[in-house]
Amino acid sequence: MKKNQPLPESKVPDIPQKILLGPGPSMVSQRVLKAMMAPMLGYLDADFLDVIDEVSSLLSRVFQTDESLTLALSGTGSAGMEAGLTSLLEPNDTVVMCVYGFFCERMVEMAERVGANVFPVRSEWGKPFPAELLEKELAKHSNVKMVTAVHAETSVGIRQPLEDISRLASEHGALFMVDAVTSLGGSEVAVDRWGIDYCYSASQKCLGCPPGLSPVALSQRAKNVINQRGKRSTSWYLDVGLIANYWENHVYHHTTPVTMILGLREGLRVVLEEGLDSRHTRHARNGAALRAGLEGLGLDLVSPEGYRLNQITPVWIPEGIDDNLVRETLLRDHNIEVGRGLGQFAGKVWRIGLMGESSRSEYVLALLAALEHILPSVGYETPMGAGVTAANRALSEWVSE
Ligand SMILES: Cc1ncc(COP(=O)(O)O)c(C=O)c1O
């Protein structure tokens, strides 16, 4: 390539606004985007360190913890997952993992790479994980270091109750690690009440920020385990002990993504100004309307009542209907993105996300109207207006529990 060649034109010089109803990233508010236009600061600048302290304190409210250290790791949700597993586990440690979806499997793979003795306890995808299975597995071991679970399994749309799993982990003296990537900011996550030692999330889902940060809550017990490791973690960048030292004592570790942190601060302020309860209620109402609308179209939901996530709804793709064609048409003709299935659900489900800023009734109605238009054209007959009508009815009749 010659140095002085004219620049080719960008294919997408202006980024168009789309309606993001997939599994994340979700929509980002103007407030967050504006906060990210602030001038650059050094990561040890006194003003920025005040921002760091504020973000930590806002996070402790969102995670509902007075006891844990809260911080935001550089990286997406998988960084939070990997940081927890590499920092808390050492080779030959025993970890028992509750597995009922794609992201539970990702945790298993990471723990195996650490060299831990991994005991995955697998249950059927699309159903809540039965705590009795964990109880049986734990009874076989005398030295379990950690138990893991995913609170909101995005791949299957399951809200996994955590109380029994937490109790079992505690009865066996094990640490309890939880993936709250899809739940935080969209449904209750109570770190102290649920006895969670390491909880991680992601900025791009129900917190309404761009992807790139992984909020974490770390209990004192988990911190002690990290400080007393026999061997240092194989990951330097994701060593939670070193990162905690920056968040607590402002000791340099790596260059903090300043702009992302400013965006997260604003996103957390938006979350807390709305109020956690009101925000969860908004997600519940719009989730209920979406489910009513999809059922109005004659589609079948994957997860059973009582365990459904309001922020992501997997729905079975009707027999003979082209997965890609429907999703591509939604995006091209209606500007709406929805998600595809993962792992054993690939090609079998669509996953519709209503997370954070994306959880709005007008998006629910726009999606259902678009589906009413597209589905008959690809061979799935559905009465015109049935989805929108059912969703509108659910919205007007919705009563908070
Ligand atoms: C439950 C869950 N855990 C972990 C991840 C991985 O997060 P990321 O893609 O931000 O790395 C995701 C992503 O969708 C998720 O839904």
Ligand as a Chemical Component Dictionary entry (heavy atoms), coordinates in Angstrom:
data_LIG
# 
_chem_comp.id                   LIG 
_chem_comp.type                 NON-POLYMER 
_chem_comp.pdbx_formal_charge   0 
_chem_comp.three_letter_code    LIG 
# 
loop_
_chem_comp_atom.comp_id 
_chem_comp_atom.atom_id 
_chem_comp_atom.alt_atom_id 
_chem_comp_atom.type_symbol 
_chem_comp_atom.charge 
_chem_comp_atom.model_Cartn_x 
_chem_comp_atom.model_Cartn_y 
_chem_comp_atom.model_Cartn_z 
_chem_comp_atom.pdbx_ordinal 
LIG C1 C1 C 0 -25.181 -14.804 30.827 1  
LIG C2 C2 C 0 -23.999 -14.311 30.059 2  
LIG N1 N1 N 0 -22.775 -14.498 30.566 3  
LIG C3 C3 C 0 -21.673 -14.090 29.914 4  
LIG C4 C4 C 0 -21.764 -13.457 28.704 5  
LIG C5 C5 C 0 -20.527 -13.004 27.997 6  
LIG O1 O1 O 0 -20.503 -11.626 28.011 7  
LIG P1 P1 P 0 -19.708 -10.780 26.898 8  
LIG O2 O2 O 0 -20.280 -11.150 25.583 9  
LIG O3 O3 O 0 -20.021 -9.372  27.333 10 
LIG O4 O4 O 0 -18.293 -11.130 27.033 11 
LIG C6 C6 C 0 -23.021 -13.225 28.137 12 
LIG C7 C7 C 0 -23.149 -12.566 26.834 13 
LIG O5 O5 O 0 -24.181 -12.508 26.226 14 
LIG C8 C8 C 0 -24.166 -13.665 28.841 15 
LIG O6 O6 O 0 -25.375 -13.478 28.343 16 
# 
loop_
_chem_comp_bond.comp_id 
_chem_comp_bond.atom_id_1 
_chem_comp_bond.atom_id_2 
_chem_comp_bond.value_order 
_chem_comp_bond.pdbx_ordinal 
LIG C1 C2 SING 1  
LIG C2 N1 SING 2  
LIG C2 C8 DOUB 3  
LIG N1 C3 DOUB 4  
LIG C3 C4 SING 5  
LIG C4 C5 SING 6  
LIG C4 C6 DOUB 7  
LIG C5 O1 SING 8  
LIG O1 P1 SING 9  
LIG P1 O2 DOUB 10 
LIG P1 O3 SING 11 
LIG P1 O4 SING 12 
LIG C6 C7 SING 13 
LIG C6 C8 SING 14 
LIG C7 O5 DOUB 15 
LIG C8 O6 SING 16 
# 
